[in-house]
Amino acid sequence: MSLHSEVKRRLVHVSGTGFPALYLLDLASYDQLRLLLVASSVGALILEVVRLFVGLDWRIFDELTREYEQENLAGYALYMFGMTAATLAFSPRVAIPAMLMLTIADPISGLAGSGELGVKATHTLLLTFGVCLLITSLSGLPLVTAALGALAATLADGMKPIVAGYVIDDNLTIPVGSAVVMYVALRYLPTVSV
């Protein structure tokens, strides 16, 4: 993927910040945000079924999808599914920072890192962790929860495992994995404030 395409892909990624922003700016209730995300996920699923099984030759798919996404679900669909799962399963306290780590930290990491499959460089992982920790800390989460959520998102971002020929995309694992970890941390670990 060219640098120009990668920058466009990352700008699309950041635009997803509009979803949690609707809630944070009191433009939508959490239930309305959930409905919007479910509708967006259904739309993405329909597009992917058409693209993969019927054939949808839109230039935007060629420009914004990676080679490994050509025969599998594209990252944008997993992005929607991951954010939707986080909001349906968890309260805003956990889901909103999980979504923001996907929409803000992941694109920063992508531009700083190689964008290749495999494990990212240490400096990229440290940058990702720092941005994620800032997001979780500004969300008012206790220090232990903020750090563990940031670590979970960083680990999800740092590697893309391949299972049975399918790439497990960080667009799905960042919001879901970090939300699960933050939920467990809030429930079971000490609450030292930031």
Order of alpha helices (4+ residues) and beta strands (2+ residues): alpha-alpha-alpha-alpha-alpha-alpha-alpha-alpha-alpha-beta-beta-alpha
